[in-house]
């Protein structure tokens, strides 16, 4: 890791830790909104509508992208929207049925497996980081920890 990367690491790690705190909070809030609105799709649509308004305000404050940037030359990069929509709907559906902790634990397990594969192969423009025996052991320990922390239904 270069000096500029290492000096940026802690603030970025703290930001991602805070984002991680937000994931189960989103799930809990959206599950409640799903009950109120009668389903996970309506709740997720409402949450995304609020998020869209906030994002548009932030873009207006920080600057809109150049018109040329808004194209589908690399269409796969737009699939992030599909994945976050799927996450929003599925966690809103699952949390009231199997418990918030269980829902998030399985999300974390999926994230660990996907992140390891994406990093190992350098997929989707990510920095390639080989899956060594040490990393595999760490992932296995994390998966075991998630299994042990999960609450039986």
C-alpha positions as CSV (number, residue, x, y, z in Angstrom):
1,X,0.0,0.0,0.0
2,X,1.5,3.4,-1.0
3,X,1.8,6.3,1.4
4,X,-1.2,8.1,-0.1
5,X,-3.3,4.9,0.1
6,X,-2.3,4.3,3.7
7,X,-3.0,7.8,4.9
8,X,-6.5,7.6,3.3
9,X,-7.2,4.1,4.7
10,X,-8.4,5.0,8.2
11,X,-10.9,7.7,7.2
12,X,-12.2,5.5,4.4
13,X,-12.4,2.5,6.8
14,X,-14.3,4.6,9.3
15,X,-16.7,5.8,6.5
16,X,-17.3,2.1,5.5
17,X,-17.9,1.1,9.1
18,X,-20.5,3.9,9.4
19,X,-22.1,2.6,6.1
20,X,-22.1,-0.9,7.6
21,X,-24.0,0.5,10.6
22,X,-26.5,1.9,8.2
23,X,-27.3,-1.5,6.5
24,X,-29.2,-3.1,9.4
25,X,-30.7,0.3,10.3
26,X,-32.0,0.5,6.7
27,X,-33.4,-3.0,7.0
28,X,-35.2,-2.3,10.3
29,X,-36.6,1.0,9.1
30,X,-37.7,-0.4,5.8
31,X,-39.3,-3.5,7.4
32,X,-41.4,-1.1,9.5
33,X,-42.2,1.0,6.4
34,X,-43.1,-2.3,4.6
35,X,-45.6,-3.1,7.3
36,X,-47.0,0.4,7.2
37,X,-47.3,0.5,3.3
38,X,-48.4,-3.1,2.9
39,X,-45.3,-4.7,1.3
40,X,-41.6,-4.6,0.7
41,X,-41.8,-3.3,-2.9
42,X,-43.8,-0.2,-1.9
43,X,-41.5,0.4,1.1
44,X,-38.4,0.2,-1.1
45,X,-39.9,2.4,-3.7
46,X,-40.7,5.0,-1.1
47,X,-37.2,4.8,0.5
48,X,-35.6,5.1,-3.0
49,X,-37.8,8.1,-3.8
50,X,-36.6,9.9,-0.7
51,X,-33.0,8.8,-1.5
52,X,-33.4,10.1,-5.1
53,X,-34.5,13.5,-3.8
54,X,-31.6,13.7,-1.4
55,X,-29.1,12.5,-4.1
56,X,-30.4,15.1,-6.6
57,X,-30.0,17.9,-4.0
58,X,-26.4,16.7,-3.3
59,X,-25.6,16.5,-7.0
60,X,-27.0,20.0,-7.5
61,X,-24.7,21.2,-4.7
62,X,-21.6,19.3,-5.9
63,X,-22.1,19.5,-9.7
64,X,-23.9,17.4,-12.3
65,X,-21.9,15.0,-14.4
66,X,-21.1,16.0,-18.0
67,X,-23.8,15.0,-20.5
68,X,-21.3,12.8,-22.3
69,X,-20.8,10.7,-19.2
70,X,-24.5,9.6,-19.3
71,X,-24.3,6.8,-21.8
72,X,-24.5,3.0,-21.9
73,X,-21.1,2.3,-23.4
74,X,-20.3,-0.1,-20.5
75,X,-23.9,-1.2,-19.7
76,X,-22.9,-3.6,-16.8
77,X,-21.8,-0.7,-14.6
78,X,-25.5,0.3,-14.4
79,X,-26.5,-3.0,-12.8
80,X,-25.6,-1.7,-9.3
81,X,-29.0,-0.1,-9.3
82,X,-30.6,-3.5,-9.8
83,X,-28.5,-5.1,-7.0
84,X,-29.3,-2.4,-4.5
85,X,-33.0,-2.6,-5.4
86,X,-32.9,-6.3,-5.0
87,X,-31.2,-5.9,-1.6
88,X,-33.8,-3.3,-0.5
89,X,-36.8,-5.5,-1.4
90,X,-35.3,-8.8,-0.1
91,X,-34.1,-7.4,3.3
92,X,-37.4,-5.6,3.8
93,X,-39.2,-8.9,3.1
94,X,-36.9,-11.2,5.1
95,X,-36.2,-9.1,8.3
96,X,-39.8,-9.4,9.7
97,X,-39.9,-13.1,8.8
98,X,-36.5,-14.5,9.9
99,X,-35.3,-11.7,12.2
100,X,-33.2,-8.7,11.4
101,X,-30.0,-10.3,12.7
102,X,-30.5,-13.4,10.6
103,X,-31.3,-11.4,7.5
104,X,-28.2,-9.2,7.9
105,X,-25.9,-12.2,8.8
106,X,-26.8,-13.9,5.5
107,X,-26.3,-10.6,3.7
108,X,-22.8,-10.4,5.3
109,X,-22.0,-13.9,4.3
110,X,-23.0,-13.2,0.7
111,X,-20.9,-10.0,0.8
112,X,-17.8,-11.8,2.1
113,X,-18.0,-14.6,-0.6
114,X,-18.7,-12.1,-3.4
115,X,-16.0,-9.7,-2.3
116,X,-13.4,-12.5,-2.1
117,X,-14.3,-13.7,-5.6
118,X,-14.4,-10.2,-7.1
119,X,-11.1,-9.3,-5.5
120,X,-9.4,-12.6,-6.4
121,X,-10.2,-12.3,-10.1
122,X,-10.1,-8.5,-10.3
123,X,-13.6,-8.5,-11.7
124,X,-15.7,-5.3,-12.4
125,X,-12.7,-3.0,-12.4
126,X,-11.7,-3.9,-8.8
127,X,-8.1,-4.1,-7.6
128,X,-6.9,-7.7,-7.9
129,X,-6.0,-9.3,-4.6
130,X,-5.3,-13.0,-4.7
131,X,-7.2,-15.4,-2.4
132,X,-4.4,-16.8,-0.3
133,X,-4.7,-19.5,2.3
134,X,-4.6,-16.8,5.0
135,X,-7.4,-14.9,3.4
136,X,-9.5,-18.1,2.9
137,X,-8.9,-18.9,6.6
138,X,-10.0,-15.4,7.6
139,X,-13.2,-15.8,5.4
140,X,-13.9,-19.2,6.9
141,X,-13.5,-17.8,10.4
142,X,-15.9,-14.9,9.5
143,X,-18.4,-17.3,8.1
144,X,-18.2,-19.5,11.2
145,X,-18.6,-16.4,13.4
146,X,-21.7,-15.4,11.4
147,X,-23.1,-18.9,11.8
148,X,-22.5,-18.9,15.5
149,X,-23.9,-15.4,16.0
150,X,-27.1,-16.2,14.0
151,X,-30.2,-16.7,16.0
152,X,-32.2,-19.8,15.2
153,X,-35.7,-19.1,14.0
